[in-house]
């Protein structure tokens, strides 16, 4: 089970990203990821498209076919994850116009990935890619990240476009991810 | 925390007309109105921390951000800082417009933080935190919440322009920012509340209502310091409001 977190500034500059491999037992056995339900040809067709889109030639499709066998979802290439996160921005901006909630759960889906987002009043976006349903845990996780982000933002040396490099921030986000995801 | 109070020599206030600063403005008894600055907890704990050097240095992530009771800053201290900010800015600009623009930019940095902090304080306890998506509630939020957090009082009025549908005004009869400022006659168009305008601009910008915010002195006989913050919304905001209606 892997989770990917991205923090994007109001102008969509990535400020921070985190990949978290959950140690919790994957509920995937019961609710198997989307890819497992689909016939193999469809996912591999998708993967082929993805490969072409992202311009990568090295990606082997066996990642997708084996899927749950290896490190779940972790076998996917970094750039594909980033592309899914970026693509979800459209859906997020669509929803946040209408919906006043900060926590937007499951705004977008792509293959086995579900995208949940958290939009702060200052228009910072936290995007989380996850494979299984875990609304409450994700809510608590976003809440922690929000607090950490507010504290970061209060720092006079932080600007809306500066990447968050604080090791303390990183440790705390990881600790929270470990606890809630 | 006590800071020895030394009245600054009048010559330091070059921006302000020195003749009009009467000494009673600076008497400690007159400093009862207080700002509560959003980022004050960090200031407090820095001062406290420095007196006990044996403690390991706290990171900003260890400090609570919900404390508001002790987070007030004295008005005289802030006035002194603000006058230094204006002097610093004035040395680097070529005209009044430029000066106001820079004060606005300084306020913008404050506003971004005020917005995030206020939202955290009011919404973090709730299970489903909300953002403002409509303009009028957002304007009310600026008028009450933001003003109360930054200036420890509400603004006095919100007005809507009759001629231009995209213009709104926030009126403050006695802005604490300008209480110790008297603008020289040759710079009479300068409004130091551009700083407050910057705060408003940042808050509205953050809430996704891009606008151009300026500040204008509109003195009346009763309120010589009266300031109007003029908000000129971008077209897209009006269009969106129309759709959401």
Contacts between the chains, C-beta under 8 A, distances in Angstrom:
chain1	res1	chain2	res2	distance
A	10	B	206	7.5
A	96	B	131	7.6
A	96	B	133	7.7
A	97	B	133	7.0
A	97	B	240	7.2
A	98	B	133	7.4
A	98	B	244	7.8
A	99	B	133	7.6
A	100	B	130	4.8
A	100	B	131	5.2
A	100	B	132	6.9
A	100	B	133	4.5
A	101	B	128	5.7
A	101	B	129	7.2
A	101	B	130	6.1
A	101	B	131	7.4
A	102	B	123	7.3
A	102	B	128	8.0
A	102	B	129	4.4
A	102	B	130	6.8
A	102	B	131	5.7
A	103	B	128	6.7
A	103	B	129	6.9
A	119	B	131	6.6
A	120	B	116	6.2
A	120	B	119	6.9
A	120	B	131	7.9
A	121	B	115	5.6
A	121	B	116	6.6
A	121	B	119	4.1
A	121	B	131	5.0
A	121	B	132	7.2
A	121	B	206	5.9
A	121	B	207	6.1
A	122	B	112	6.1
A	122	B	115	5.3
A	122	B	116	4.9
A	122	B	119	7.7
A	122	B	206	3.9
A	123	B	206	5.6
A	123	B	207	7.8
A	123	B	208	6.1
A	139	B	127	7.6
A	143	B	124	7.1
A	146	B	120	7.0
A	146	B	124	7.3
A	147	B	65	7.7
A	147	B	120	6.9
A	147	B	124	6.9
A	148	B	61	6.3
A	149	B	116	7.7
A	150	B	65	6.3
A	150	B	116	5.0
A	150	B	117	6.1
A	150	B	120	4.6
A	151	B	60	5.3
A	151	B	61	5.4
A	151	B	63	7.3
A	151	B	65	6.1
A	152	B	60	7.4
A	153	B	112	7.0
A	153	B	113	5.8
A	153	B	116	5.0
A	154	B	38	7.7
A	154	B	39	5.4
A	154	B	42	6.9
A	154	B	60	7.0
A	154	B	65	6.9
A	154	B	113	5.4
A	154	B	116	7.7
A	154	B	117	6.5
A	155	B	60	5.8
A	156	B	39	7.7
A	160	B	112	6.6
A	166	B	59	7.8
A	166	B	61	7.7
A	168	B	59	4.7
A	168	B	61	5.0
A	169	B	61	6.6
A	172	B	61	6.0
